[in-house]
């Protein structure tokens, strides 16, 4: 009799345990459904740029599922969107701290997530916290040293500070060079290095940029964009340094620019901005260098400008059509 009572009690306890287990699982499942519901709403808010609503719904999602990593991440992203770099007041500083807290939490849960590391580094960058931002961007490079894009991420980070301290510019250059060293026959590395020299502050290093463009040209002799880049580079040197260069130097630069731009058009006649730069070469360089022939050069410039507008119009129409096709507006 005693054994029968014990067995009955055990069965009851097992039944109770099963009921509680089922109830717990059901509750967990319901919580996840609610979390997903609010997470979906928050994503819609974020896409529509309603960042306050997005934050509220992401946080409600986290109440139901505290392990929803992406919700922490996007709380941080939403606060980052609301943050205004350079504005010093209590509300803005609070947005910054909340963004950092959410992104840091997301990274604690998933420390190997490259996107979260990049986002956190970007937030520190917006706050002008160079040291913390640098650590995170370099961490990405350490995690994936064979991913060529990571060198550009770090280089562009340094490049943003290059105008304040030349050392940052040198660090940026070193990243572009390291990228080239890892794959010296890839023209993309040279394109980025040339762009760095072309955009160097306070004054571009036009000749170094041109040297790199020429290396890239050997790898891609039929790439119209390389010829275009050379033409643009030679124009800007002739135009921006007009008070420094001798007349003969400016004439040589203008001739180089014209030849390169026309070669680019031979390879790709539908690139509108090539026409625009030929217009600028005639209007802003040749017309100034040859005042006795100014009217002739201005007339030529007007012709090239008209071609630019015509081709640019077609480009914009094509872009609009592609956009409509992608959005499904045209069936």
C-alpha positions as a Python dict, from the first residue, in 0.01 Angstrom:
ca = {
    (1, 'X'): (0, 0, 0),
    (2, 'X'): (282, 233, 92),
    (3, 'X'): (465, 149, -234),
    (4, 'X'): (145, 216, -431),
    (5, 'X'): (112, 559, -270),
    (6, 'X'): (476, 638, -353),
    (7, 'X'): (428, 536, -716),
    (8, 'X'): (116, 749, -738),
    (9, 'X'): (301, 1045, -591),
    (10, 'X'): (586, 1001, -840),
    (11, 'X'): (341, 993, -1128),
    (12, 'X'): (175, 1309, -1002),
    (13, 'X'): (513, 1481, -969),
    (14, 'X'): (614, 1373, -1319),
    (15, 'X'): (281, 1495, -1453),
    (16, 'X'): (323, 1828, -1276),
    (17, 'X'): (678, 1856, -1412),
    (18, 'X'): (554, 1786, -1764),
    (19, 'X'): (279, 2044, -1727),
    (20, 'X'): (523, 2305, -1599),
    (21, 'X'): (769, 2214, -1871),
    (22, 'X'): (499, 2247, -2136),
    (23, 'X'): (377, 2575, -1987),
    (24, 'X'): (731, 2708, -1971),
    (25, 'X'): (803, 2609, -2332),
    (26, 'X'): (473, 2757, -2444),
    (27, 'X'): (549, 3080, -2261),
    (28, 'X'): (897, 3089, -2412),
    (29, 'X'): (751, 3034, -2759),
    (30, 'X'): (493, 3310, -2707),
    (31, 'X'): (762, 3546, -2581),
    (32, 'X'): (970, 3480, -2891),
    (33, 'X'): (671, 3544, -3113),
    (34, 'X'): (607, 3874, -2934),
    (35, 'X'): (976, 3964, -2958),
    (36, 'X'): (974, 3894, -3331),
    (37, 'X'): (658, 4102, -3370),
    (38, 'X'): (811, 4408, -3207),
    (39, 'X'): (1143, 4350, -3382),
    (40, 'X'): (965, 4350, -3718),
    (41, 'X'): (780, 4671, -3627),
    (42, 'X'): (1108, 4828, -3517),
    (43, 'X'): (1277, 4735, -3845),
    (44, 'X'): (995, 4904, -4035),
    (45, 'X'): (1032, 5214, -3813),
    (46, 'X'): (1407, 5216, -3877),
    (47, 'X'): (1361, 5186, -4254),
    (48, 'X'): (1113, 5474, -4245),
    (49, 'X'): (1365, 5677, -4038),
    (50, 'X'): (1132, 5692, -3738),
    (51, 'X'): (1419, 5627, -3501),
    (52, 'X'): (1241, 5707, -3172),
    (53, 'X'): (967, 5456, -3254),
    (54, 'X'): (1230, 5206, -3365),
    (55, 'X'): (1410, 5233, -3032),
    (56, 'X'): (1087, 5182, -2838),
    (57, 'X'): (996, 4869, -3035),
    (58, 'X'): (1348, 4722, -3028),
    (59, 'X'): (1349, 4763, -2650),
    (60, 'X'): (1007, 4596, -2623),
    (61, 'X'): (1140, 4309, -2833),
    (62, 'X'): (1430, 4274, -2590),
    (63, 'X'): (1190, 4255, -2297),
    (64, 'X'): (1049, 3936, -2447),
    (65, 'X'): (1379, 3801, -2581),
    (66, 'X'): (1691, 3944, -2412),
    (67, 'X'): (1913, 3730, -2640),
    (68, 'X'): (1802, 3906, -2958),
    (69, 'X'): (2146, 4035, -3058),
    (70, 'X'): (2029, 4228, -3362),
    (71, 'X'): (1788, 4427, -3144),
    (72, 'X'): (2076, 4552, -2928),
    (73, 'X'): (2269, 4636, -3239),
    (74, 'X'): (1988, 4833, -3397),
    (75, 'X'): (1905, 5017, -3078),
    (76, 'X'): (2264, 5137, -3103),
    (77, 'X'): (2223, 5218, -3472),
    (78, 'X'): (1903, 5413, -3407),
    (79, 'X'): (2062, 5622, -3133),
    (80, 'X'): (2356, 5679, -3365),
    (81, 'X'): (2119, 5812, -3630),
    (82, 'X'): (1975, 6055, -3375),
    (83, 'X'): (2319, 6163, -3256),
    (84, 'X'): (2453, 6489, -3402),
    (85, 'X'): (2835, 6495, -3414),
    (86, 'X'): (2984, 6806, -3260),
    (87, 'X'): (2668, 6913, -3076),
    (88, 'X'): (2741, 6942, -2704),
    (89, 'X'): (2430, 6918, -2489),
    (90, 'X'): (2292, 6671, -2239),
    (91, 'X'): (2037, 6510, -2472),
    (92, 'X'): (2289, 6455, -2750),
    (93, 'X'): (2550, 6317, -2511),
    (94, 'X'): (2290, 6076, -2373),
    (95, 'X'): (2216, 5951, -2725),
    (96, 'X'): (2586, 5884, -2772),
    (97, 'X'): (2614, 5690, -2447),
    (98, 'X'): (2302, 5486, -2517),
    (99, 'X'): (2432, 5401, -2863),
    (100, 'X'): (2766, 5289, -2718),
    (101, 'X'): (2595, 5086, -2444),
    (102, 'X'): (2369, 4900, -2688),
    (103, 'X'): (2644, 4830, -2941),
    (104, 'X'): (2883, 4720, -2664),
    (105, 'X'): (2617, 4480, -2532),
    (106, 'X'): (2567, 4337, -2880),
    (107, 'X'): (2942, 4288, -2913),
    (108, 'X'): (2963, 4117, -2572),
    (109, 'X'): (2705, 3864, -2689),
    (110, 'X'): (2871, 3815, -3026),
    (111, 'X'): (3237, 3930, -3002),
    (112, 'X'): (3329, 3805, -3347),
    (113, 'X'): (3065, 4003, -3537),
    (114, 'X'): (3251, 4225, -3783),
    (115, 'X'): (2947, 4444, -3855),
    (116, 'X'): (2899, 4526, -3487),
    (117, 'X'): (3270, 4600, -3441),
    (118, 'X'): (3260, 4833, -3740),
    (119, 'X'): (2945, 5005, -3615),
    (120, 'X'): (3091, 5059, -3269),
    (121, 'X'): (3411, 5195, -3423),
    (122, 'X'): (3204, 5425, -3639),
    (123, 'X'): (3020, 5558, -3332),
    (124, 'X'): (3346, 5636, -3154),
    (125, 'X'): (3462, 5800, -3477),
    (126, 'X'): (3155, 6026, -3481),
    (127, 'X'): (3233, 6120, -3121),
    (128, 'X'): (3590, 6206, -3226),
    (129, 'X'): (3729, 5939, -2994),
    (130, 'X'): (4016, 5847, -3223),
    (131, 'X'): (4191, 5593, -2998),
    (132, 'X'): (3888, 5373, -2931),
    (133, 'X'): (3776, 5394, -3291),
    (134, 'X'): (4121, 5301, -3422),
    (135, 'X'): (4136, 4993, -3197),
    (136, 'X'): (3810, 4862, -3338),
    (137, 'X'): (3894, 4926, -3703),
    (138, 'X'): (4233, 4760, -3659),
    (139, 'X'): (4061, 4467, -3490),
    (140, 'X'): (3862, 4409, -3809),
    (141, 'X'): (4189, 4398, -4003),
    (142, 'X'): (4340, 4152, -3753),
    (143, 'X'): (4035, 3926, -3781),
    (144, 'X'): (4039, 3914, -4161),
    (145, 'X'): (4387, 4007, -4289),
    (146, 'X'): (4319, 3853, -4630),
    (147, 'X'): (3999, 4052, -4688),
    (148, 'X'): (4114, 4334, -4914),
    (149, 'X'): (3817, 4557, -4830),
    (150, 'X'): (3931, 4581, -4468),
    (151, 'X'): (4240, 4776, -4571),
    (152, 'X'): (4014, 5036, -4731),
    (153, 'X'): (3799, 5058, -4417),
    (154, 'X'): (4104, 5138, -4204),
    (155, 'X'): (4262, 5364, -4467),
    (156, 'X'): (3944, 5569, -4506),
    (157, 'X'): (3927, 5605, -4128),
    (158, 'X'): (4279, 5752, -4118),
    (159, 'X'): (4206, 5962, -4425),
    (160, 'X'): (3926, 6146, -4243),
    (161, 'X'): (4181, 6275, -3992),
    (162, 'X'): (4459, 6344, -4241),
    (163, 'X'): (4379, 6716, -4263),
    (164, 'X'): (4439, 6753, -3889),
    (165, 'X'): (4761, 6559, -3861),
    (166, 'X'): (4987, 6448, -4145),
    (167, 'X'): (5071, 6132, -3951),
    (168, 'X'): (4717, 6009, -4012),
    (169, 'X'): (4764, 6068, -4382),
    (170, 'X'): (5080, 5856, -4375),
    (171, 'X'): (4891, 5581, -4192),
    (172, 'X'): (4622, 5590, -4459),
    (173, 'X'): (4883, 5565, -4732),
    (174, 'X'): (5047, 5271, -4556),
    (175, 'X'): (4715, 5086, -4561),
    (176, 'X'): (4673, 5142, -4935),
    (177, 'X'): (5031, 5023, -4991),
    (178, 'X'): (4973, 4713, -4776),
    (179, 'X'): (4664, 4642, -4985),
    (180, 'X'): (4874, 4662, -5303),
    (181, 'X'): (5146, 4439, -5154),
    (182, 'X'): (4894, 4165, -5082),
    (183, 'X'): (4778, 4161, -5446),
    (184, 'X'): (5009, 4369, -5670),
    (185, 'X'): (4837, 4276, -5998),
    (186, 'X'): (4493, 4392, -5883),
    (187, 'X'): (4426, 4738, -6036),
    (188, 'X'): (4176, 4831, -5764),
    (189, 'X'): (4455, 4885, -5510),
    (190, 'X'): (4624, 5137, -5738),
    (191, 'X'): (4292, 5313, -5801),
    (192, 'X'): (4247, 5376, -5428),
    (193, 'X'): (4606, 5489, -5377),
    (194, 'X'): (4581, 5730, -5671),
    (195, 'X'): (4254, 5866, -5529),
    (196, 'X'): (4430, 5921, -5196),
    (197, 'X'): (4698, 6136, -5364),
    (198, 'X'): (4439, 6318, -5578),
    (199, 'X'): (4236, 6411, -5267),
    (200, 'X'): (4523, 6471, -5027),
    (201, 'X'): (4480, 6773, -4803),
    (202, 'X'): (4565, 7056, -4781),
    (203, 'X'): (4691, 7014, -5138),
    (204, 'X'): (4669, 6710, -5365),
    (205, 'X'): (4989, 6541, -5481),
    (206, 'X'): (4891, 6543, -5847),
    (207, 'X'): (5211, 6395, -5985),
    (208, 'X'): (5224, 6099, -5745),
    (209, 'X'): (4860, 6030, -5823),
    (210, 'X'): (4938, 6039, -6194),
    (211, 'X'): (5228, 5796, -6149),
    (212, 'X'): (4992, 5550, -5982),
    (213, 'X'): (4729, 5605, -6254),
    (214, 'X'): (4996, 5512, -6511),
    (215, 'X'): (5078, 5189, -6325),
    (216, 'X'): (4709, 5103, -6326),
    (217, 'X'): (4696, 5187, -6698),
    (218, 'X'): (4953, 4916, -6769),
    (219, 'X'): (4721, 4666, -6601),
    (220, 'X'): (4406, 4801, -6767),
    (221, 'X'): (4500, 4977, -7093),
    (222, 'X'): (4142, 4962, -7225),
    (223, 'X'): (3965, 5082, -6912),
    (224, 'X'): (3805, 5415, -6998),
    (225, 'X'): (3791, 5515, -6631),
    (226, 'X'): (4171, 5506, -6602),
    (227, 'X'): (4210, 5738, -6899),
    (228, 'X'): (3935, 5957, -6753),
    (229, 'X'): (4116, 5972, -6417),
    (230, 'X'): (4440, 6076, -6588),
    (231, 'X'): (4260, 6346, -6784),
    (232, 'X'): (4091, 6481, -6471),
    (233, 'X'): (4418, 6473, -6276),
    (234, 'X'): (4608, 6671, -6543),
    (235, 'X'): (4327, 6926, -6571),
    (236, 'X'): (4312, 6993, -6198),
    (237, 'X'): (4687, 7039, -6171),
    (238, 'X'): (4684, 7290, -6458),
    (239, 'X'): (4384, 7474, -6314),
    (240, 'X'): (4459, 7475, -5941),
    (241, 'X'): (4827, 7558, -5978),
    (242, 'X'): (4782, 7821, -6249),
    (243, 'X'): (4954, 8085, -6037),
    (244, 'X'): (5249, 7858, -5962),
    (245, 'X'): (5324, 7674, -6285),
    (246, 'X'): (5494, 7820, -6588),
    (247, 'X'): (5285, 7871, -6900),
    (248, 'X'): (5463, 7592, -7089),
    (249, 'X'): (5391, 7348, -6803),
    (250, 'X'): (5023, 7436, -6806),
    (251, 'X'): (5004, 7393, -7184),
    (252, 'X'): (5164, 7048, -7154),
    (253, 'X'): (4921, 6950, -6879),
    (254, 'X'): (4619, 7071, -7079),
    (255, 'X'): (4737, 6875, -7383),
    (256, 'X'): (4781, 6560, -7173),
    (257, 'X'): (4436, 6607, -7025),
    (258, 'X'): (4271, 6654, -7364),
    (259, 'X'): (4440, 6344, -7511),
    (260, 'X'): (4349, 6124, -7213),
    (261, 'X'): (3988, 6242, -7202),
    (262, 'X'): (3936, 6189, -7574),
    (263, 'X'): (4091, 5841, -7543),
    (264, 'X'): (3842, 5772, -7263),
    (265, 'X'): (3556, 5880, -7492),
    (266, 'X'): (3681, 5650, -7770),
    (267, 'X'): (3651, 5361, -7526),
    (268, 'X'): (3321, 5471, -7368),
    (269, 'X'): (3127, 5751, -7544),
    (270, 'X'): (2832, 5733, -7301),
    (271, 'X'): (3021, 5858, -6994),
    (272, 'X'): (2883, 6211, -6957),
    (273, 'X'): (3140, 6363, -6723),
    (274, 'X'): (3420, 6305, -6972),
    (275, 'X'): (3249, 6558, -7200),
    (276, 'X'): (3219, 6795, -6906),
    (277, 'X'): (3593, 6786, -6833),
    (278, 'X'): (3688, 6846, -7196),
    (279, 'X'): (3464, 7153, -7174),
    (280, 'X'): (3657, 7264, -6862),
    (281, 'X'): (3996, 7211, -7027),
    (282, 'X'): (3900, 7438, -7318),
    (283, 'X'): (3715, 7694, -7109),
    (284, 'X'): (3940, 7725, -6803),
    (285, 'X'): (4285, 7640, -6933),
    (286, 'X'): (4330, 7677, -7310),
    (287, 'X'): (4113, 7992, -7330),
    (288, 'X'): (4329, 8153, -7059),
    (289, 'X'): (4660, 8040, -7205),
    (290, 'X'): (4575, 8162, -7555),
    (291, 'X'): (4381, 8489, -7505),
    (292, 'X'): (4407, 8568, -7875),
    (293, 'X'): (4208, 8249, -7947),
    (294, 'X'): (3978, 8272, -7647),
    (295, 'X'): (3657, 8297, -7853),
    (296, 'X'): (3747, 7981, -8047),
    (297, 'X'): (3814, 7783, -7731),
    (298, 'X'): (3497, 7907, -7562),
    (299, 'X'): (3294, 7800, -7867),
    (300, 'X'): (3454, 7455, -7848),
    (301, 'X'): (3384, 7445, -7474),
    (302, 'X'): (3018, 7529, -7539),
    (303, 'X'): (2995, 7242, -7790),
    (304, 'X'): (3138, 6993, -7540),
    (305, 'X'): (2912, 7129, -7265),
    (306, 'X'): (2606, 7076, -7487),
    (307, 'X'): (2718, 6717, -7549),
    (308, 'X'): (2763, 6668, -7175),
    (309, 'X'): (2407, 6784, -7105),
    (310, 'X'): (2265, 6561, -7377),
    (311, 'X'): (2451, 6248, -7261),
    (312, 'X'): (2387, 6327, -6894),
    (313, 'X'): (2015, 6353, -6962),
    (314, 'X'): (2019, 6005, -7116),
    (315, 'X'): (2216, 5872, -6817),
    (316, 'X'): (1962, 6009, -6570),
    (317, 'X'): (1671, 5874, -6772),
    (318, 'X'): (1837, 5531, -6780),
    (319, 'X'): (1902, 5543, -6405),
    (320, 'X'): (1540, 5637, -6338),
    (321, 'X'): (1415, 5353, -6556),
    (322, 'X'): (1637, 5102, -6373),
    (323, 'X'): (1516, 5235, -6039),
    (324, 'X'): (1152, 5197, -6144),
    (325, 'X'): (1214, 4846, -6272),
    (326, 'X'): (1377, 4744, -5945),
    (327, 'X'): (1096, 4894, -5738),
    (328, 'X'): (834, 4715, -5949),
    (329, 'X'): (667, 5036, -6066),
    (330, 'X'): (698, 4916, -6426),
    (331, 'X'): (550, 4577, -6511),
}
